[in-house]
């Protein structure tokens, strides 16, 4: 802690003392008065940094019409005199027992359906600050959530007077535009051999009602053939910068330019050179696909508030839409382009022999091709 912060309470206490000191008193009495203030302050040696404990419910839930099983995480904030990192590794510090939670589907002011959440134990949580690999989460099953309804979460905690609650609209399915490139079976191009230039295809989509944040992602699929004649089909995903709609009315359209040169750089960054892959004989490109992950307005706000601060002002406001708790209850949806795309011949050849990817071992299974994979 900086020295100024450490002594801030003392400085504040002295200033309060001085407000009661007569301004016309002799200087020697002035310093005597300050010393007395310090002595009085020093008598208080026990400081308890822990406030009185309060049951604060922490809830995270994001519904999607695409899903059939919907998960809600419900925990409690913890406070104690032990090391916080040690307490975080103990499940009892943040897990509730015997809670009751429901989801109601509300349409035109009337409850259409309701579900009681069940608990289940996940056993594959990755290592982190909080206890692992087992954690309790809550879920309900519904493969036909209504895009025109809202969903009300209600949580009752034993011994807690207030009911924890939240409400969210759903983002409904919609037709992904994708432009001519991703809505037609034509091959996509990232390189033009004639002009010796990279080309930048454009991915387009229409705004969706209740959607605020749009995350475009390109999926690159390929095959690795191994020396023992076995093979694996693999993918990597290129996450492009998220875009935000000006409104949530579903009006307007957006687009993402896919930089050709950056496309090959991404391939090189995600796949090891063939010389560093001793069991790999060769690789073959299969296809590309675009998808959008669309977040509702509340989820977008929660993400924005929790993003790292980049400006001079480091402190950010807290955001939650949970009544009598903290966290987020919102919705999102994932939508794929209509066609999986192959690349045109110029773009294939750039993958085989270009400056970014020539050492990755990509080739063509056609024996008449200049970059034939061989036997």
Secondary structure by P-SEA (a helix, b strand, c coil): ccccccaaaaaaaaaaaaaaccccccaaaaaaaaaaaaaaaaccccccccccccbbbbbbbbbbccccbbbbbbbbbbbccccaaaaaaccccccccccccbbbbbccccccbbbbbbbbbbcccccccccccbbbbbbcccccccccbbbbbbbbbccccccccbbbbbbcbbbbccccccccccccccccccccbbbbbbbbbbbbccccbbbbbbbbbbcccccccbbbbbbbbbbcbbbbbcccccccbbbbbbbaaaaaaaaaacccccccccccccccccbbbbbbbcccaaaaaaaaaaccccccccbbbbbbcccccccccccbbbbbcccbbbbcaaaaaaaaccccccccccccccccccccccc
